Amino acid sequence: MPGVSSGRPEEKRGEPARAAVGGAAAAGDDVKVEASGVASAVMSGVRAESPVKRRRLSRKTSAEEMQLLTSSSPVVRNATLPDRAAKARRLGEAEEGVGQPSNKRAKSFLELSNWDKIFIAIAGPGANFVLSVLTFAVLSMIGSYEPVPLFKAEKQSQLMSSRLGDRIHQVIAVDEVETKTWGQVQLSLAERLGDSGVIRLSLYDLESDSPIKLEVPIASWHKDATEPNLLQSLGVNPGIFPVIGQISEGSPAHSVGLRQNDLIVSFAGESTDSWTDLVSRIEEAPDSTVDIYVLRGGRELLYRTVIGSRVNGDETAVGFLGIGPRVEFVDKNLIDALRDGLVRTWDMSVMTLSFLKKMILGEVSTGNLMGPIGIAKVAGEVVQTSLSQFLVVMALMSLSLGIINLLPIPML
């Protein structure tokens, strides 16, 4: 039995070693569980606490985890942080920002870079310039009929009436710039606002079939006027006169031999002063034989013809001759239209800057610069005439606003 009793103590001495190892392992597991439990408990508390307290608890949790990892126990030292504890720690850090005001805020204009400031400053006026170019280009593409600039001299104007008399003339150019429509005439004259000197007009006498050069003296032209009438001040009385611009194929006018640019001076023994007067007389003479006197190349010619007849909207017969007024139709392809839009925008920009310069120097009245009310008034008046004229005014207003917005002057 002694041998038996002597062996038991050895087993008891070995059992504590094995128990120690097992206990260490169990302790390691307990440490893991404890770390996990601590992290979970702490993170749960972090969610319920205030932002400052959450940050303190998060730092405390990290210190406890590092203490466990650097423990002297080999099992604890070699163990990795449990996944749940790591996830809880990351979740806690992420939730620190929940409900907190963001550090990022929108920058004010003064805090932007210089390039950003420049881009913002030119973006609005740039859109105005683009709109002007595109509007002029669209107008050039679709084309439009505009009356040829024909006029008679005002009797009140001594210079014009003495030089031109009561005959019909066409404006060919203003200051050597070709003008095919009244719109081009007006723009060319507008460039001379506030100037002194002479305005050079190139005219064509339709009755005598001869060109005329005329110089009209001006001095501080319309310097103080707010809404000047440029044509009337020159003694020009524009109108649509009975000059044939179009002849329908197979019509009575075509059959009798009338031609384009013929000036009808008499119809059925009565003089004709305007196109409206001529149309009313033709409509009043359906199926009638009439004598028509025309001027062609400075000579007066007589044509006798039978006025045609057609039924209008109210089922009544009206006279028909088959002629149309003198108008100019202008249209261009896409490339030429875009080029024309750029050219017109550039020319108008130069004219606007020149006009502003004259205002600053006191050469023209500041009343010529429209505000929003004036712009709305003009737009309302123009839209009642034609779509093309409305688009022209819209392009000019957009261009003017773009130029003004680039200048350091108060908003109008």
C-alpha positions as CSV (number, residue, x, y, z in Angstrom):
1,M,0.0,0.0,0.0
2,P,2.8,2.4,0.5
3,G,3.5,2.3,-3.1
4,V,0.0,3.3,-3.8
5,S,0.0,6.0,-1.3
6,S,3.3,7.3,-2.6
7,G,1.9,7.6,-6.1
8,R,-1.2,9.6,-5.2
9,P,0.7,12.7,-4.1
10,E,2.5,12.8,-7.5
11,E,-0.9,12.7,-9.2
12,K,-2.1,15.5,-7.0
13,R,1.0,17.5,-7.7
14,G,0.4,17.0,-11.5
15,E,-3.3,17.8,-11.3
16,P,-2.7,21.4,-10.1
17,A,-0.4,21.9,-13.1
18,R,-3.0,20.6,-15.5
19,A,-5.7,22.5,-13.6
20,A,-3.5,25.6,-13.9
21,V,-3.2,25.2,-17.6
22,G,-6.9,24.5,-17.9
23,G,-7.7,27.4,-15.6
24,A,-5.5,29.6,-17.7
25,A,-7.4,28.6,-20.8
26,A,-10.6,29.0,-19.0
27,A,-9.4,32.4,-17.8
28,G,-8.5,33.3,-21.3
29,D,-12.0,32.4,-22.4
30,D,-13.3,34.3,-19.5
31,V,-11.1,37.3,-20.5
32,K,-12.4,37.1,-24.0
33,V,-16.0,37.0,-22.7
34,E,-15.3,39.7,-20.2
35,A,-13.7,41.9,-22.9
36,S,-16.6,41.3,-25.1
37,G,-19.0,41.9,-22.3
38,V,-17.2,45.0,-21.3
39,A,-17.1,46.4,-24.8
40,S,-20.8,45.6,-25.4
41,A,-21.8,47.0,-22.1
42,V,-19.7,50.1,-22.5
43,M,-20.9,50.7,-26.1
44,S,-24.5,50.3,-24.9
45,G,-23.9,52.9,-22.4
46,V,-22.2,55.1,-25.0
47,R,-25.3,55.2,-27.1
48,A,-27.4,56.4,-24.2
49,E,-25.0,59.0,-22.8
50,S,-24.2,62.5,-24.0
51,P,-21.7,63.1,-26.8
52,V,-18.9,64.1,-24.4
53,K,-19.4,61.1,-22.1
54,R,-19.6,58.8,-25.1
55,R,-16.1,59.9,-26.2
56,R,-14.7,59.4,-22.7
57,L,-16.2,55.9,-22.5
58,S,-14.9,55.1,-25.9
59,R,-11.3,56.1,-24.9
60,K,-11.7,54.1,-21.6
61,T,-12.8,51.0,-23.5
62,S,-9.9,51.2,-25.8
63,A,-7.5,51.5,-22.8
64,E,-9.0,48.4,-21.1
65,E,-8.8,46.4,-24.4
66,M,-5.1,47.3,-24.8
67,Q,-4.4,46.3,-21.1
68,L,-6.0,42.9,-21.8
69,L,-4.0,42.4,-24.9
70,T,-0.7,43.3,-23.2
71,S,-1.4,41.0,-20.2
72,S,1.4,38.7,-19.0
73,S,-0.8,35.6,-19.6
74,P,0.4,33.9,-22.7
75,V,-3.1,32.9,-23.6
76,V,-4.3,36.5,-23.3
77,R,-1.2,37.9,-25.0
78,N,-1.6,35.7,-28.0
79,A,-5.4,36.1,-28.2
80,T,-7.0,38.4,-30.7
81,L,-9.8,40.8,-29.9
82,P,-13.2,39.2,-30.4
83,D,-15.1,40.2,-33.5
84,R,-18.1,41.4,-31.5
85,A,-15.9,43.7,-29.4
86,A,-14.2,45.1,-32.4
87,K,-17.5,45.7,-34.2
88,A,-18.9,47.3,-31.0
89,R,-15.9,49.6,-30.8
90,R,-16.2,50.6,-34.4
91,L,-19.9,51.1,-34.0
92,G,-19.4,53.3,-31.0
93,E,-16.9,55.4,-32.9
94,A,-19.2,55.8,-35.8
95,E,-22.1,56.7,-33.5
96,E,-20.1,59.5,-32.0
97,G,-20.9,61.6,-35.1
98,V,-24.7,60.8,-35.0
99,G,-26.7,63.8,-34.2
100,Q,-23.6,66.0,-34.1
101,P,-23.4,69.2,-36.3
102,S,-21.2,68.7,-39.4
103,N,-17.9,70.5,-39.5
104,K,-18.4,71.2,-43.2
105,R,-20.4,74.3,-44.2
106,A,-21.3,76.1,-47.4
107,K,-18.6,78.7,-48.3
108,S,-19.6,82.3,-48.7
109,F,-18.7,84.2,-51.9
110,L,-15.7,85.9,-50.2
111,E,-14.2,82.5,-49.2
112,L,-14.2,81.1,-52.7
113,S,-11.1,81.1,-54.8
114,N,-10.4,83.9,-57.3
115,W,-11.2,81.6,-60.3
116,D,-14.6,80.6,-58.7
117,K,-15.4,84.3,-58.2
118,I,-14.6,85.2,-61.8
119,F,-16.7,82.3,-63.1
120,I,-19.7,83.3,-61.0
121,A,-19.3,86.9,-62.0
122,I,-19.3,86.2,-65.8
123,A,-21.8,83.3,-65.8
124,G,-24.9,85.5,-65.8
125,P,-23.8,88.0,-68.4
126,G,-22.3,85.2,-70.5
127,A,-25.8,83.6,-70.7
128,N,-27.2,86.9,-71.9
129,F,-24.6,87.1,-74.7
130,V,-25.3,83.4,-75.7
131,L,-29.0,84.1,-75.8
132,S,-28.4,87.2,-78.0
133,V,-26.2,85.2,-80.4
134,L,-28.7,82.3,-80.7
135,T,-31.7,84.7,-81.2
136,F,-30.0,86.6,-84.0
137,A,-29.0,83.3,-85.5
138,V,-32.5,81.9,-85.4
139,L,-33.8,85.1,-87.0
140,S,-31.3,84.8,-89.8
141,M,-32.2,81.1,-90.4
142,I,-36.0,81.5,-90.5
143,G,-35.8,84.7,-92.5
144,S,-38.3,87.5,-92.5
145,Y,-39.9,90.0,-94.9
146,E,-39.1,93.6,-94.0
147,P,-40.2,96.7,-95.9
148,V,-37.5,98.4,-98.0
149,P,-36.6,101.8,-96.5
150,L,-38.6,104.1,-98.8
151,F,-39.6,107.6,-97.8
152,K,-40.7,111.1,-98.8
153,A,-39.1,114.2,-97.4
154,E,-40.9,116.0,-94.6
155,K,-42.2,119.4,-95.8
156,Q,-41.2,121.0,-92.5
157,S,-37.5,120.1,-93.1
158,Q,-36.1,122.8,-95.3
159,L,-32.9,120.8,-96.2
160,M,-34.7,117.6,-97.2
161,S,-37.6,119.2,-98.9
162,S,-35.4,121.6,-100.9
163,R,-33.1,118.8,-102.0
164,L,-35.5,115.9,-102.5
165,G,-38.8,117.6,-103.2
166,D,-42.0,115.4,-103.0
167,R,-40.5,112.4,-104.7
168,I,-40.0,108.9,-103.3
169,H,-36.5,107.9,-102.3
170,Q,-34.8,104.8,-101.0
171,V,-32.1,104.8,-98.3
172,I,-29.1,102.8,-99.7
173,A,-26.6,103.5,-96.9
174,V,-26.0,105.6,-93.8
175,D,-22.4,106.7,-93.2
176,E,-21.2,104.3,-95.9
177,V,-23.0,101.3,-94.1
178,E,-25.4,99.5,-96.4
179,T,-29.0,99.5,-95.2
180,K,-31.6,97.2,-96.7
181,T,-34.3,97.5,-94.0
182,W,-35.6,100.2,-91.7
183,G,-34.2,98.3,-88.8
184,Q,-30.7,98.7,-90.2
185,V,-31.3,102.4,-90.8
186,Q,-32.3,103.0,-87.2
187,L,-29.3,101.1,-85.8
188,S,-26.9,103.1,-88.0
189,L,-28.5,106.4,-86.9
190,A,-28.5,105.4,-83.2
191,E,-24.7,105.2,-83.3
192,R,-24.6,108.9,-84.0
193,L,-26.6,110.0,-80.9
194,G,-24.8,112.8,-79.1
195,D,-22.4,113.4,-82.0
196,S,-21.7,116.6,-83.9
197,G,-20.8,116.9,-87.6
198,V,-22.7,115.4,-90.5
199,I,-24.6,112.2,-91.2
200,R,-23.9,111.0,-94.8
201,L,-26.9,109.5,-96.6
202,S,-26.8,107.6,-99.8
203,L,-30.2,107.7,-101.5
204,Y,-31.8,106.6,-104.7
205,D,-34.5,108.6,-106.4
206,L,-37.1,106.1,-107.7
207,E,-38.9,108.7,-109.9
208,S,-35.8,110.1,-111.7
209,D,-33.9,106.8,-111.5
210,S,-30.7,108.5,-110.1
211,P,-28.5,108.2,-107.0
212,I,-28.2,111.1,-104.5
213,K,-25.5,111.9,-101.9
214,L,-26.7,114.0,-99.0
215,E,-25.0,115.3,-95.9
216,V,-27.2,116.3,-92.9
217,P,-25.4,118.5,-90.3
218,I,-25.9,117.6,-86.6
219,A,-24.8,119.3,-83.4
220,S,-24.9,117.3,-80.1
221,W,-27.6,115.3,-81.8
222,H,-30.4,114.4,-79.3
223,K,-28.1,114.9,-76.4
224,D,-30.9,115.5,-73.9
225,A,-33.7,113.6,-75.5
226,T,-35.1,110.5,-73.7
227,E,-37.0,109.0,-76.6
228,P,-35.8,110.7,-79.8
229,N,-37.5,110.2,-83.1
230,L,-34.4,109.7,-85.3
231,L,-36.1,109.6,-88.7
232,Q,-38.4,112.6,-88.1
233,S,-35.6,114.7,-86.8
234,L,-33.8,114.2,-90.2
235,G,-36.9,115.1,-92.1
236,V,-37.6,111.5,-93.2
237,N,-41.2,110.3,-93.6
238,P,-41.1,106.5,-94.1
239,G,-44.0,104.6,-95.7
240,I,-45.0,101.7,-97.9
241,F,-45.4,103.3,-101.3
242,P,-47.0,101.8,-104.4
243,V,-43.7,100.3,-105.7
244,I,-44.1,96.8,-107.2
245,G,-41.9,94.2,-105.5
246,Q,-43.6,91.0,-106.5
247,I,-45.7,89.8,-109.5
248,S,-47.7,86.6,-109.4
249,E,-47.3,84.3,-112.4
250,G,-50.3,84.4,-114.7
251,S,-51.9,87.4,-113.0
252,P,-53.3,90.4,-114.9
253,A,-50.2,92.4,-113.9
254,H,-48.0,89.7,-115.4
255,S,-50.1,89.5,-118.5
256,V,-50.1,93.2,-119.2
257,G,-46.3,93.6,-118.7
258,L,-45.8,95.3,-115.4
259,R,-42.4,94.8,-113.8
260,Q,-40.7,94.8,-110.5
261,N,-39.7,98.2,-109.2
262,D,-42.3,100.0,-111.2
263,L,-43.8,102.9,-109.3
264,I,-47.5,103.2,-109.9
265,V,-48.4,106.9,-109.9
266,S,-51.9,106.7,-111.2
267,F,-54.7,104.1,-111.2
268,A,-58.0,104.6,-113.1
269,G,-57.3,108.3,-113.5
270,E,-56.5,108.9,-109.8
271,S,-53.1,109.4,-108.1
272,T,-51.9,106.8,-105.7
273,D,-49.9,108.0,-102.7
274,S,-49.5,104.7,-100.7
275,W,-49.7,101.0,-101.1
276,T,-52.8,100.9,-98.9
277,D,-54.5,103.4,-101.2
278,L,-53.6,101.3,-104.3
279,V,-54.9,98.0,-102.8
280,S,-58.3,99.6,-101.8
281,R,-58.8,100.9,-105.3
282,I,-57.9,97.6,-107.0
283,E,-60.4,95.7,-104.7
284,E,-63.1,98.2,-105.6
285,A,-62.8,97.5,-109.4
286,P,-63.3,93.7,-110.1
287,D,-63.6,92.8,-113.8
288,S,-63.0,96.4,-114.7
289,T,-60.7,97.8,-117.5
290,V,-58.5,100.5,-116.1
291,D,-55.5,102.6,-117.1
292,I,-52.4,102.3,-115.0
293,Y,-49.5,104.8,-115.2
294,V,-46.1,103.7,-113.9
295,L,-42.7,105.3,-113.6
296,R,-39.8,103.1,-114.9
297,G,-36.3,104.3,-115.4
298,G,-37.5,108.0,-115.1
299,R,-40.1,107.5,-117.9
300,E,-43.9,107.4,-117.4
301,L,-45.6,104.5,-119.1
302,L,-49.3,103.7,-119.6
303,Y,-50.8,100.1,-119.3
304,R,-54.4,99.2,-119.8
305,T,-55.5,96.0,-118.2
306,V,-58.6,94.2,-117.0
307,I,-58.6,93.8,-113.2
308,G,-59.3,90.2,-112.2
309,S,-61.8,89.0,-109.6
310,R,-61.8,86.6,-106.7
311,V,-64.0,85.9,-103.7
312,N,-62.9,86.9,-100.2
313,G,-63.8,85.5,-96.8
314,D,-67.3,87.1,-96.7
315,E,-68.3,85.7,-100.1
316,T,-68.0,89.0,-101.9
317,A,-66.1,89.6,-105.1
318,V,-63.0,91.9,-105.0
319,G,-60.6,93.1,-107.6
320,F,-57.3,91.3,-108.1
321,L,-54.1,92.5,-110.0
322,G,-51.5,90.1,-108.7
323,I,-48.8,92.4,-107.3
324,G,-47.0,92.7,-104.0
325,P,-45.2,95.5,-102.2
326,R,-41.4,96.1,-102.2
327,V,-40.0,94.1,-99.3
328,E,-36.7,92.4,-98.5
329,F,-36.5,88.8,-97.5
330,V,-33.4,87.7,-95.7
331,D,-32.5,84.1,-94.7
332,K,-29.3,82.2,-94.2
333,N,-28.0,78.6,-93.6
334,L,-26.9,77.4,-90.1
335,I,-23.2,78.3,-90.4
336,D,-23.9,81.7,-91.9
337,A,-26.7,82.3,-89.4
338,L,-24.4,81.6,-86.4
339,R,-21.7,83.8,-88.0
340,D,-24.3,86.5,-88.5
341,G,-25.4,86.1,-84.8
342,L,-21.9,86.6,-83.6
343,V,-21.3,89.6,-85.9
344,R,-24.5,91.3,-84.9
345,T,-23.9,90.7,-81.2
346,W,-20.4,92.1,-81.5
347,D,-21.6,95.2,-83.4
348,M,-24.4,95.8,-80.9
349,S,-22.0,95.4,-78.0
350,V,-19.6,98.0,-79.5
351,M,-22.6,100.4,-80.1
352,T,-23.9,99.9,-76.5
353,L,-20.5,100.6,-75.0
354,S,-20.1,103.7,-77.1
355,F,-23.6,104.8,-76.0
356,L,-22.6,104.2,-72.3
357,K,-19.5,106.2,-72.8
358,K,-21.5,109.1,-74.2
359,M,-23.8,109.0,-71.2
360,I,-20.9,109.1,-68.8
361,L,-19.4,112.1,-70.6
362,G,-22.8,113.8,-70.7
363,E,-23.1,113.7,-74.5
364,V,-26.5,112.0,-74.3
365,S,-29.3,111.9,-71.7
366,T,-29.3,109.2,-69.0
367,G,-33.0,108.8,-69.6
368,N,-32.2,106.8,-72.7
369,L,-31.1,103.9,-70.5
370,M,-34.2,101.8,-69.8
371,G,-35.1,100.2,-66.5
372,P,-37.2,97.1,-66.1
373,I,-40.4,99.2,-66.5
374,G,-39.2,100.6,-69.8
375,I,-38.1,97.2,-71.0
376,A,-41.5,95.7,-70.2
377,K,-43.2,98.6,-72.0
378,V,-41.2,98.2,-75.2
379,A,-41.7,94.4,-75.2
380,G,-45.4,94.9,-74.8
381,E,-45.6,97.3,-77.7
382,V,-43.4,95.3,-80.1
383,V,-45.0,91.9,-79.5
384,Q,-48.2,93.4,-81.1
385,T,-46.4,94.0,-84.4
386,S,-44.6,90.7,-85.4
387,L,-42.8,87.8,-83.8
388,S,-39.5,88.6,-85.6
389,Q,-39.5,92.2,-84.3
390,F,-40.2,90.9,-80.8
391,L,-37.2,88.5,-81.1
392,V,-35.0,91.3,-82.2
393,V,-36.0,93.5,-79.3
394,M,-35.5,90.5,-76.9
395,A,-32.0,89.9,-78.3
396,L,-31.1,93.6,-77.9
397,M,-32.4,93.7,-74.3
398,S,-30.5,90.5,-73.4
399,L,-27.3,91.9,-74.9
400,S,-27.7,95.2,-73.1
401,L,-28.4,93.5,-69.7
402,G,-25.3,91.4,-70.2
403,I,-23.1,94.4,-70.8
404,I,-24.5,96.4,-68.0
405,N,-24.1,93.5,-65.5
406,L,-20.4,93.3,-66.3
407,L,-20.0,96.9,-65.4
408,P,-19.6,98.2,-61.8
409,I,-22.8,100.2,-61.8
410,P,-26.0,99.8,-59.7
411,M,-28.7,97.5,-60.9
412,L,-31.4,99.2,-63.0
